[in-house]
Every structure is written in structure tokens, then in C-alpha cells.
Amino acid sequence: MCTVRTERSEAARLAWGRLYGIVLMAVAVGLVVDATLRVGALHQILAGLVVISGFGGMLLWVRSNRVALSVADTCDCAAEHLRIRVVESRPTTPRRLGREIEIPALVAGSR
């Protein structure tokens, strides 16, 4: 593939400021929890919640910027090298057994 890159459109721009804000908020809240509560179960629970919410925020950032991340990862000539493989399926036919089994027809008056 080529390594030539041109300026991307503004629609596919990454929101780095939001990611920095998420990380700074998680660090700030973590520092506040550490400064106010030194020991105890509440400190452990709040510290865990801060870490989980920080990673959750980063996950949401990645999901909301997935198109921009994909565009930033590809070069401009990627469309020329893209190959799409189409596999057509044939209708399935039932497999025949080794021998045929006849099923007698039910007749309404044969009781």
C-alpha cells in the first residue's frame, strides 16, 4: 500500500480534547478520593469506581470516534486496492439415503 496521506475532511476529525478531558477528570476525581479518604472499604470502592468509569469513558470515546479512527488508519489509495469477494450459495438439495423407504398412504376409509 502507499504511504501518501492528504488532509482529511473535518467530518472525520478525532476529538482528542474530549479524550484528554475524560482522562483528566478521572485523575482529578481519583486524587480527590485519595486525599479525602485514606483507608477503609469506602476508599477501595470509590477508587474502583473511578477507574471503571475512566475506562468506560475511554471506551465511549473510542466508540464515538470509530469512523475517524478508521479514516486516520487508511491511506488515500486504499479504495484502489480494496477487493470484495462475493460468494454465491447454491440452493441445498436434500441428501439421499442409501435406500428408499416407502411410506404407505393413509386412506380415509381403510379402518
Contacts in CASP RR format, 6 or more apart in sequence:
PFRMAT RR
TARGET T0000
AUTHOR 0000-0000-0000
METHOD contacts of the structure
MODEL  1
MCTVRTERSEAARLAWGRLYGIVLMAVAVGLVVDATLRVGALHQILAGLV
VISGFGGMLLWVRSNRVALSVADTCDCAAEHLRIRVVESRPTTPRRLGRE
IEIPALVAGSR
1 75 0 8 1.000
1 77 0 8 1.000
1 78 0 8 1.000
1 81 0 8 1.000
2 75 0 8 1.000
2 76 0 8 1.000
2 77 0 8 1.000
3 75 0 8 1.000
4 75 0 8 1.000
4 76 0 8 1.000
4 77 0 8 1.000
5 75 0 8 1.000
5 76 0 8 1.000
6 76 0 8 1.000
8 71 0 8 1.000
8 72 0 8 1.000
12 67 0 8 1.000
12 68 0 8 1.000
12 71 0 8 1.000
12 72 0 8 1.000
13 68 0 8 1.000
14 65 0 8 1.000
14 68 0 8 1.000
14 69 0 8 1.000
14 72 0 8 1.000
15 61 0 8 1.000
15 64 0 8 1.000
15 65 0 8 1.000
15 68 0 8 1.000
18 61 0 8 1.000
19 58 0 8 1.000
19 61 0 8 1.000
22 54 0 8 1.000
22 57 0 8 1.000
22 58 0 8 1.000
22 61 0 8 1.000
23 54 0 8 1.000
23 58 0 8 1.000
25 54 0 8 1.000
26 50 0 8 1.000
26 51 0 8 1.000
26 53 0 8 1.000
26 54 0 8 1.000
29 50 0 8 1.000
30 47 0 8 1.000
30 50 0 8 1.000
33 43 0 8 1.000
33 46 0 8 1.000
33 47 0 8 1.000
33 50 0 8 1.000
34 43 0 8 1.000
34 47 0 8 1.000
37 43 0 8 1.000
37 46 0 8 1.000
62 69 0 8 1.000
END
